[in-house]
Amino acid sequence: MTKRLVALWLCALPLMASAGDFDLGKLLGQLAQTRAARATFIEKQYLGLLDKPLESSGELAYRAPDHLEKRTLQPKAEALVLDAGTLTVERDSRRHVLKLQDYPEVAVFIDSIRATMAGDRRALEAAYRTELDGHYERWSLQLTPIAPKMLAKVSRVRIIGARAELRQIEIVQADGDRSVMTIDKAAP
């Protein structure tokens, strides 16, 4: 029996070493290697006032270091495009352009996703307490806002991934409402 336990322990050593080597710096380093990506998404919004979640779907695009696009196709077309510090919202044939410096709470929220994808640890840790769980094959990064104003709106952002890909983004608001975006593999 003792030989079997020793053999199992020896076989597990490489797995334990690789799990122990996984940390936020290494994950963000891997994510930073992605220069551009496209994917599809399904987002469900769970609102306290509704019996069932609102569902939308569409496409996502990212170009390092600070270009994000979320194009909702169903149930109604909408586009959110972040380029550096400017957010453009297109809906119902209307276009609104916002400078994020004028909306710091929105900027911090958007930066949770942008900074994660860009591997920008400094930006993440400036706005959030970070908690990484799992291993490189399947990980979860929980971001808890540091600023009281932001925490009064968003309790946490949880990003789930596999290797250097984001697979799910959950946003829990302070009032209990939440949204869960499931990200599928790269769009064609």
Order of alpha helices (4+ residues) and beta strands (2+ residues): alpha-alpha-beta-beta-beta-beta-beta-beta-alpha-alpha-beta-beta-alpha-beta-beta-beta
